[in-house]
Amino acid sequence: MQRLPLTLAAAALLLAGCSSQRSQPPAPKPAEVRAQIVRLLPASTVDRPGWATDIYAAFAALNISPDQSNLCAVLAVTEQESTFVVDPPVPGLGKIARAEIDRRAAKVHVPAFLVSAALKLPSSNGKSYSDRLSAARTEKQLSAIFDDFIGRVPMGRTLFGNFNPVHTGGPMQVSIAFAQARARNYPYAVQGSIREEVFSRRGGMYFGIDHLLGYPAHYSQPLYRFADFNAGWYASRNAAFQNAVSQATGIPLALDGDLIRHGSLLPGSTELAVRTLGKSLGMRNPSIRSQLEQGDSLEFEGSALYRKVFALADQANGKALPRELLPGIVLKSPKITRQLTTAWFAKRVDERYQRCMKR
């Protein structure tokens, strides 16, 4: 008799579980998702079904949910970066490229007349490098010119080594170095190189979606992912940590999201500021350094350093400080002709994202 209520309770829980399972909507079919993408794309987009196919394929290959928020985030970044042009033209690109060549030549003390002579040599297609630079309109064209120049002309290796100075490309303007580092699971047969794939629609969208959504984060809104897309993974979280360090120490810091000086064992400004808290944190410099090196991962938020710094800063401030902040970074690129910031980029993308969500 005493076991009857337990049996009834177990049955009730089982029924409740079955009910909750039945209430979950089935996952949308690929054709439904592609149709939704077509509806969300700007009406002026050329070949909307083709864009929808490549975008859905990237979500499926990356095992990322193609829910409306994620779709709108991707579409907002793409619209901001290229207005859905696979290889967007850049005004004055030839002059920008020539200025970069001249700058590098001056840096390694190569006379200008030697640079001009090298650029007059015939390239692989018979035209001179100078003529091809003058005619270049897109980063894909420019990247191909630099690859040719570096591979065929001794002056090219003197100026650039094996390093093509075109850093980003494709419809989401994703970092080529990021794509090369994340190419292991690329779902397509590579035709040429990963660099060339970035300049295609399928490759540009795959690596761009991976960069935007392919990492876990505890952000309260997509705005901070948009900032990270521009400044690097976890830059918004790390900028908030830098703010906490500044509040706890009184030392002004640039809120750029860079916690360590990459490529160097010498401490940067953030690390030096944290070291002044060593006694309060009960941590020595090597431990501080090792935990700051986790700044490009979610695990940093579980570190003793992260928790203790925020505890000190919250106490000093009299209230909880934000755990996410837009990085204070001024964007620098030969393509940028006015002062822009990461915050500006994130807010512009977020405006597009909000409009997409309303659609």
C-alpha positions as CSV (number, residue, x, y, z in Angstrom):
1,M,0.0,0.0,0.0
2,Q,2.8,2.4,0.8
3,R,4.4,1.9,-2.6
4,L,1.3,2.9,-4.6
5,P,1.9,6.7,-4.3
6,L,5.5,6.2,-5.5
7,T,4.3,4.2,-8.5
8,L,1.7,6.9,-9.3
9,A,4.3,9.6,-9.0
10,A,6.7,7.7,-11.3
11,A,3.9,7.2,-13.8
12,A,3.1,10.9,-13.7
13,L,6.7,11.9,-14.2
14,L,6.9,9.5,-17.2
15,L,3.8,10.9,-18.7
16,A,5.1,14.4,-18.2
17,G,8.3,13.5,-19.9
18,C,6.5,12.0,-22.8
19,S,4.3,15.1,-23.1
20,S,7.3,17.4,-23.1
21,Q,8.9,15.3,-25.8
22,R,5.8,15.5,-27.9
23,S,5.6,19.2,-27.5
24,Q,9.0,19.8,-29.1
25,P,8.6,20.9,-32.7
26,P,10.4,18.8,-35.3
27,A,13.6,20.1,-36.7
28,P,12.9,22.0,-40.0
29,K,13.7,20.2,-43.2
30,P,16.7,21.5,-45.3
31,A,14.3,22.8,-48.0
32,E,12.4,24.7,-45.4
33,V,15.5,26.4,-44.0
34,R,16.8,27.3,-47.5
35,A,13.4,28.8,-48.3
36,Q,13.6,30.8,-45.1
37,I,17.0,32.1,-46.0
38,V,15.7,33.1,-49.4
39,R,12.9,35.1,-47.7
40,L,15.4,36.8,-45.3
41,L,17.9,37.8,-48.0
42,P,17.7,41.3,-49.4
43,A,15.5,41.4,-52.5
44,S,18.3,42.8,-54.5
45,T,20.6,39.8,-53.9
46,V,21.6,38.1,-57.1
47,D,21.0,34.3,-57.1
48,R,19.2,34.1,-53.8
49,P,18.7,30.3,-54.1
50,G,22.4,29.8,-54.6
51,W,23.3,31.9,-51.5
52,A,20.7,29.9,-49.5
53,T,22.2,26.6,-50.6
54,D,25.8,27.6,-49.6
55,I,24.7,29.2,-46.3
56,Y,22.6,26.2,-45.2
57,A,25.4,23.8,-46.2
58,A,27.8,25.7,-44.0
59,F,25.4,25.5,-41.0
60,A,25.0,21.8,-41.6
61,A,28.7,21.0,-42.0
62,L,29.5,23.1,-38.9
63,N,26.7,21.5,-36.9
64,I,25.3,25.0,-35.9
65,S,21.6,25.4,-35.5
66,P,20.1,27.5,-38.4
67,D,17.6,29.2,-36.1
68,Q,16.4,32.6,-37.0
69,S,18.8,34.5,-34.7
70,N,21.8,32.6,-36.1
71,L,20.7,33.1,-39.7
72,C,20.0,36.8,-39.2
73,A,23.4,37.2,-37.5
74,V,25.2,35.7,-40.6
75,L,23.1,37.7,-43.0
76,A,23.7,41.0,-41.1
77,V,27.5,40.5,-41.1
78,T,27.5,39.6,-44.8
79,E,25.4,42.6,-45.8
80,Q,27.7,44.9,-43.8
81,E,30.8,43.5,-45.3
82,S,29.9,42.9,-48.9
83,T,26.2,43.6,-49.6
84,F,26.1,39.9,-50.8
85,V,28.8,40.3,-53.5
86,V,31.1,37.3,-53.5
87,D,34.2,39.2,-54.3
88,P,33.4,42.9,-53.5
89,P,35.2,45.7,-55.4
90,V,37.4,48.0,-53.3
91,P,37.7,51.6,-54.6
92,G,41.3,52.6,-55.4
93,L,42.6,49.1,-54.7
94,G,45.5,49.4,-57.2
95,K,46.9,52.5,-55.6
96,I,46.5,51.0,-52.1
97,A,48.5,47.9,-53.3
98,R,51.2,50.0,-54.8
99,A,51.5,52.1,-51.7
100,E,51.9,48.9,-49.6
101,I,54.7,47.7,-52.0
102,D,56.5,51.0,-51.7
103,R,56.1,51.0,-47.9
104,R,57.6,47.5,-47.6
105,A,60.4,48.5,-50.0
106,A,61.3,51.5,-47.9
107,K,61.3,49.3,-44.8
108,V,64.0,47.0,-46.2
109,H,65.9,49.8,-48.0
110,V,65.1,48.7,-51.5
111,P,65.4,51.7,-54.0
112,A,62.2,52.8,-55.6
113,F,63.6,52.5,-59.2
114,L,64.3,48.7,-58.5
115,V,60.7,48.3,-57.4
116,S,59.4,50.0,-60.5
117,A,61.6,47.9,-62.7
118,A,60.4,44.7,-61.0
119,L,56.8,45.7,-61.5
120,K,57.4,46.2,-65.3
121,L,58.3,42.6,-65.7
122,P,55.8,40.3,-67.5
123,S,53.6,38.3,-65.1
124,S,52.3,34.8,-65.7
125,N,49.5,36.0,-68.0
126,G,51.8,38.1,-70.1
127,K,50.8,41.5,-68.7
128,S,53.2,43.5,-66.5
129,Y,52.6,43.4,-62.8
130,S,52.2,47.2,-62.9
131,D,49.4,46.9,-65.4
132,R,47.6,44.2,-63.4
133,L,47.9,46.3,-60.2
134,S,46.4,49.3,-62.0
135,A,43.5,47.1,-63.2
136,A,42.8,45.3,-59.9
137,R,39.4,45.9,-58.5
138,T,38.9,43.1,-56.0
139,E,40.9,41.4,-53.3
140,K,40.7,38.1,-55.1
141,Q,42.4,39.7,-58.1
142,L,45.0,41.4,-55.9
143,S,45.8,38.2,-54.0
144,A,46.4,36.4,-57.3
145,I,48.8,39.2,-58.4
146,F,50.8,39.0,-55.1
147,D,51.0,35.2,-55.3
148,D,52.3,35.5,-58.8
149,F,54.7,38.3,-57.9
150,I,56.1,36.5,-54.9
151,G,56.5,33.2,-56.8
152,R,58.1,34.5,-59.9
153,V,60.1,37.7,-59.2
154,P,63.1,37.7,-56.7
155,M,62.0,41.2,-55.7
156,G,58.7,39.7,-54.6
157,R,60.4,37.4,-52.1
158,T,62.6,40.2,-50.9
159,L,59.6,42.3,-50.0
160,F,57.1,39.7,-48.9
161,G,58.8,36.4,-48.4
162,N,56.0,33.8,-48.6
163,F,53.5,36.2,-47.0
164,N,50.7,37.4,-49.2
165,P,49.6,40.8,-47.7
166,V,46.0,40.3,-48.6
167,H,44.6,39.3,-45.2
168,T,40.9,39.0,-45.7
169,G,38.5,38.1,-48.4
170,G,35.1,36.8,-49.6
171,P,31.6,37.9,-48.9
172,M,32.1,38.0,-45.1
173,Q,35.6,39.4,-45.3
174,V,36.9,36.5,-43.1
175,S,40.6,36.3,-42.1
176,I,42.5,34.0,-44.5
177,A,44.8,33.0,-41.6
178,F,41.7,31.9,-39.6
179,A,40.4,29.9,-42.6
180,Q,43.8,28.1,-43.1
181,A,43.8,27.2,-39.4
182,R,40.3,25.9,-39.5
183,A,40.4,24.0,-42.8
184,R,40.6,20.5,-41.4
185,N,36.9,19.9,-41.6
186,Y,36.2,21.9,-44.7
187,P,33.4,19.9,-46.5
188,Y,34.4,20.7,-50.1
189,A,37.2,19.4,-52.3
190,V,39.8,22.2,-52.4
191,Q,40.4,23.6,-55.8
192,G,43.8,25.3,-55.6
193,S,44.2,26.5,-52.0
194,I,42.2,27.5,-48.9
195,R,43.1,31.1,-49.7
196,E,41.3,30.7,-53.1
197,E,38.4,29.0,-51.4
198,V,37.9,32.0,-49.1
199,F,37.3,34.1,-52.2
200,S,34.5,31.8,-53.3
201,R,30.9,32.0,-52.1
202,R,30.8,28.6,-50.5
203,G,34.2,29.0,-48.8
204,G,33.7,32.5,-47.8
205,M,30.4,31.7,-46.1
206,Y,31.7,28.5,-44.5
207,F,34.7,30.1,-42.8
208,G,32.8,33.3,-42.1
209,I,30.0,31.4,-40.3
210,D,32.6,29.4,-38.4
211,H,34.3,32.6,-37.3
212,L,31.0,34.3,-36.2
213,L,29.3,31.3,-34.5
214,G,31.7,28.5,-34.3
215,Y,32.7,29.1,-30.6
216,P,30.8,29.0,-27.3
217,A,30.2,32.3,-25.5
218,H,28.0,33.5,-22.7
219,Y,27.1,36.8,-24.3
220,S,23.7,38.4,-23.5
221,Q,23.1,39.5,-27.1
222,P,24.6,39.0,-30.6
223,L,26.1,42.5,-30.5
224,Y,29.2,41.2,-28.7
225,R,29.7,38.4,-31.2
226,F,29.6,41.0,-33.9
227,A,32.4,42.9,-32.1
228,D,34.3,39.6,-31.8
229,F,34.0,39.0,-35.5
230,N,35.9,42.2,-36.0
231,A,38.3,42.1,-33.1
232,G,38.8,38.3,-32.4
233,W,37.1,35.6,-30.4
234,Y,36.2,36.7,-26.8
235,A,37.5,40.2,-27.4
236,S,34.3,41.6,-25.8
237,R,34.6,39.4,-22.7
238,N,38.3,40.2,-22.4
239,A,37.7,43.9,-22.7
240,A,35.3,43.6,-19.7
241,F,38.1,41.8,-17.8
242,Q,40.5,44.5,-18.7
243,N,38.0,47.0,-17.3
244,A,37.8,45.0,-14.1
245,V,41.6,45.0,-13.8
246,S,41.7,48.8,-14.3
247,Q,39.0,49.3,-11.7
248,A,40.8,47.1,-9.2
249,T,44.2,48.6,-9.7
250,G,43.5,52.2,-10.8
251,I,45.8,51.6,-13.8
252,P,44.3,52.9,-17.1
253,L,44.2,50.1,-19.7
254,A,43.3,50.0,-23.4
255,L,40.1,47.9,-23.6
256,D,41.2,46.0,-26.7
257,G,40.7,42.4,-25.6
258,D,44.3,41.5,-25.8
259,L,45.3,40.0,-22.5
260,I,48.9,39.0,-23.4
261,R,51.5,40.2,-25.8
262,H,51.1,37.5,-28.5
263,G,54.4,36.1,-29.9
264,S,56.4,37.4,-27.0
265,L,57.2,36.3,-23.5
266,L,57.5,39.9,-22.3
267,P,54.4,41.0,-20.3
268,G,52.0,43.5,-21.9
269,S,50.2,46.3,-20.1
270,T,47.3,44.1,-19.0
271,E,49.6,41.4,-17.6
272,L,51.7,44.0,-15.8
273,A,48.6,45.6,-14.2
274,V,47.4,42.2,-13.0
275,R,50.8,41.4,-11.5
276,T,50.3,44.4,-9.1
277,L,47.3,42.4,-7.6
278,G,49.4,39.3,-7.1
279,K,49.3,39.4,-3.3
280,S,45.6,40.2,-3.2
281,L,45.0,37.4,-5.6
282,G,47.4,35.0,-3.9
283,M,49.0,34.2,-7.2
284,R,52.5,34.4,-8.6
285,N,53.5,35.8,-12.0
286,P,53.8,32.4,-13.8
287,S,50.3,31.4,-12.7
288,I,49.0,34.8,-13.8
289,R,50.6,34.4,-17.2
290,S,49.4,30.8,-17.7
291,Q,45.8,31.8,-16.9
292,L,45.9,34.9,-19.1
293,E,46.9,32.7,-21.9
294,Q,43.5,31.1,-21.7
295,G,42.0,34.3,-22.9
296,D,41.1,32.9,-26.3
297,S,38.9,30.2,-24.9
298,L,35.7,29.9,-22.8
299,E,37.7,28.2,-20.0
300,F,39.2,31.5,-19.0
301,E,35.9,32.4,-17.3
302,G,36.4,29.4,-15.0
303,S,39.9,30.3,-14.0
304,A,40.8,31.5,-10.5
305,L,42.3,34.6,-12.0
306,Y,39.1,35.7,-13.7
307,R,36.9,35.0,-10.7
308,K,39.3,36.7,-8.2
309,V,39.9,39.8,-10.3
310,F,36.2,40.4,-10.8
311,A,35.6,39.8,-7.0
312,L,38.1,42.5,-6.2
313,A,36.8,44.9,-8.8
314,D,33.1,44.4,-7.9
315,Q,34.0,45.1,-4.3
316,A,36.0,48.2,-5.2
317,N,33.2,49.5,-7.4
318,G,30.4,48.8,-5.0
319,K,28.5,46.8,-7.6
320,A,28.9,44.1,-10.2
321,L,30.9,45.2,-13.2
322,P,29.8,44.2,-16.7
323,R,31.1,40.9,-18.0
324,E,31.0,42.0,-21.6
325,L,32.1,45.3,-23.2
326,L,32.5,46.5,-26.8
327,P,36.3,46.7,-27.3
328,G,37.8,50.2,-27.8
329,I,39.6,49.5,-31.0
330,V,40.2,52.0,-33.9
331,L,40.1,50.1,-37.2
332,K,43.3,50.4,-39.3
333,S,43.5,49.3,-42.9
334,P,44.6,50.9,-46.2
335,K,41.0,50.3,-47.3
336,I,39.6,52.5,-44.5
337,T,39.5,56.2,-45.4
338,R,37.8,57.5,-42.2
339,Q,38.1,56.8,-38.5
340,L,36.0,53.7,-37.7
341,T,36.0,51.5,-34.6
342,T,35.0,48.0,-33.6
343,A,32.1,49.4,-31.7
344,W,30.9,51.2,-34.8
345,F,31.1,48.0,-36.8
346,A,29.3,46.0,-34.2
347,K,26.5,48.5,-33.9
348,R,26.0,48.8,-37.6
349,V,25.8,45.0,-37.9
350,D,23.4,44.9,-35.0
351,E,21.1,47.4,-36.7
352,R,20.9,45.1,-39.7
353,Y,20.4,42.1,-37.4
354,Q,17.4,43.7,-35.7
355,R,15.8,44.5,-39.1
356,C,16.3,40.9,-40.2
357,M,14.7,39.6,-37.0
358,K,11.7,41.8,-37.6
359,R,11.3,40.4,-41.1
